[in-house]
Amino acid sequence: MANGNGHGKNGHDAAEKPALSSRLAALKAVLPDTGRVLIVPHDYPDPDAFASAAAMHLLLKEKFGVRSRIVFTGMVNRAENREMLKHCRYSFTNAARLQLGRKRPAALVLDGVPWSGRVTVPTGARVVGVIDHHPQTRAKKGFEGLMDFRPGTGATASIMYEYLKEAGVPVPAWLAALLLYAIATETLDFSRRFTPLDLEAYSALLPCANMKILGEIRHAELPRSYFALLREAMDHAQLYGRVAWSHLDAVEHPEIVPEIADLLGRIERVTWTFCTGWRGDEMLISLRSSQPAARCGCLLRTVIGQRGSAGGHHNMAAGTLDLTGKTPTEREELREEIVRDLLGWLEPRSLEADEPLDTQSHPLVETVSPELP
Ligand SMILES: [Mn+2]
């Protein structure tokens, strides 16, 4: 047990802020006396979800002597995220391979809420706490566990940094690298919304991070198939006013969709981007904005409405629509409907309802026929 061994290792006792102490106490209060705790990041975990889960694993072990297991649903395919997992010293179990038997373990949900439809809690587990930073996160009536919601904070990783700091748990160099990467990706290197806590976490973690690991994650090798998707995305990319969007016909790994939306966001004068993609019987969509006052999560939920689910932050959001039973034509019609609805909100100036989209927009990359000598 690391408990009771909290004297400052670096010579000065951390001045404990009462608010933080109460947070740690609140976490401790929901932890079980015996047995392993499940740590559940949101489905198809991104760097923030992964790094936060790893930080929680460390916190439980070092501060409370509680064993835990990180369990996730979905896949990890983005090259950078796979590289990140390679450097994580804790193992991640795919929920599909989890055997709970008759135990009903306590679960902590990170970087999402179990009542959003975007976090799958293993059947049989009981959620005892939720830590999240998404702006639309709402408390759930009747839920009596820990709810640490900080809408507006750049990353859940920053919140987890604060827990570790408050607990006096030193952050190992590899984990510091993962947390840094999480904060950097969530805030697009601080070009998106962040709070003083994000900046503090980043500055405090930087001197103790393994920078080689951070470099290897950032510059992870990419498979050739990635470039084929990139080409498809560029071929399909359209511009209309301040909006750029694209579409992928067959997405195997969902992470490429937000990646394309991010990439389009770097086009000059473009402030809104989105990318759609077919993936089996689902349509995936990611929306991005560089405007500080943007409310991507709300907007996407409004546009998708009853047709699917969506969630996200001010500057980024993701959604899914069910395509089961739809013919290819119906799918395409639905996609055009979504594109039109989004443009209606984002660039409503001259979009006539009965005009085809292709008269309104133009391709990002104009095809130039090579001039023969
Ligand atoms: Mn996050």
Residues whose N, C-alpha, C, O or C-beta is under 5 A from the ligand:
A	BS01	MN	D48 D111 A155 T156
